[in-house]
Amino acid sequence: MPKSSKPKYRRKIDFLHSFLEKRDMPPLYKEIENLLTKKIIFRTTVELKEQSGGPFCIHDFPSYLKATVNQNGKSWKLNIIDTYKGSTILLKNYTGLKDYLEQNFSAKKRSQFRTYEKRLETAFNVEYKTYYGEITEKEFTTIFDEFLKMITRRFSQKGMENDDLKRWSVYKEIAFPLINKKEAVLFVIFHDKKPISICMNIIYDKIIYGYIRSYDIDYSKFYLGFIDFIKQLEWYFKHDFEIFDLLKGQYEYKMKWADGSYCFQKHIIYNPKSLSGFIKGMFLSTWIMSFYNVVRLLKRLKFDLLFHKLMDYKRLISAYFSKQKSQNERMVIYPYIESNINEILIPIRLDDPEYDFLRKTVYDFLYANQESLDHIKIVKLSSSPKSFIIKSKKKSHRIAFEI
């Protein structure tokens, strides 16, 4: 018998990966409506030609989207199960960045945001750059290589695994064409042409999806996350985007910035007129619903908080023993007063890999004292190779590594 020409669709589908990254959604849905903007953002005339009765399981479907199943002559049934929380900023509800900040943050907090930006620009020669519709392959490769280093180093410091690293090859493959097609946007903060903060978000219609972001932890004192976020919002308002979807994850920065929330959903699609489809569809729906009911019960009993505390303790213990193994020295910083006129001071450069370990300490000094990197000198003492001095017009500090 000849083989059927009917296509076979994957039974388990990550909606965000298919819909946003690949722009290749199997015709399980006839159309998708954005309930927040009252717009149809997806429609297909392709027929669903699956031979069996399913079931299909689509996960990570945002509840602010409404899907209509592609029936194609069959009585396909859609079971919807709420899973995890997501968060949004409804950009369309504000006249611009100023309006958003005034409605969501106090005058004191807005003043702090301006202080963060001012101190960063005082300390370094910075440039804010947005890549949208055009990026060269050379620029892209350079930025994404730094991006990977940032994420790896940051999560290594925190003693945590990061799911983005597992999918890094996918991100690198999809990002370049998406940026050049205006289906993604890349925000970068540079210090002297070196990326120190990077964020890549995906775009669909007038929705921005917050995807991956990181920063150089040497600059952590400067609140790069806040500065980057405000620059993003400014750009979104300027380009008339309507929704900023921060996706899942109960991160502190999301709780501070979001003004709305929604549920991610699992969609179980099956044909109830098919006996096997009905049994499999109902079993899968019941099992998934039971699982998330247990998850919600545990959250009400605060088990999630206990779990996170245990993980925090585990990371602290791991970091402590890792530090004990790597070094027995401790760094101390105190004011420096020149007393020995015969002391030989040897200038050093922070961009020398040999002195990478000093970078964060020097940058913290710049933030605390509102100094510019261009206006300080860093030297080491000839008589004490484990001692360094940060010299500025205002004050000087000595950094020493002691046992």
TAURFEN-V936584 format. One record per helix or strand of 2 or more residues. SS is the DSSP state (2 for helix, 1 for strand). FROM is the first residue (numbers start at 1). TO is the last residue. If there is no record, write none. Layout:
# TAURFEN-V936584
SS_FROM_TO + SS_FROM_TO
This chain:
# TAURFEN-V936584
1_12_14 + 2_15_22 + 1_29_34 + 1_39_43 + 1_54_62 + 1_65_69 + 1_76_89 + 2_91_93 + 2_97_104 + 2_107_123 + 1_126_131 + 2_137_158 + 2_163_166 + 2_168_180 + 1_184_191 + 1_194_204 + 1_207_215 + 2_217_222 + 2_224_238 + 1_243_248 + 2_252_257 + 1_260_271 + 2_275_300 + 2_303_326 + 1_330_335 + 1_345_347 + 2_353_369 + 2_373_375 + 1_377_381 + 1_384_391 + 1_396_402
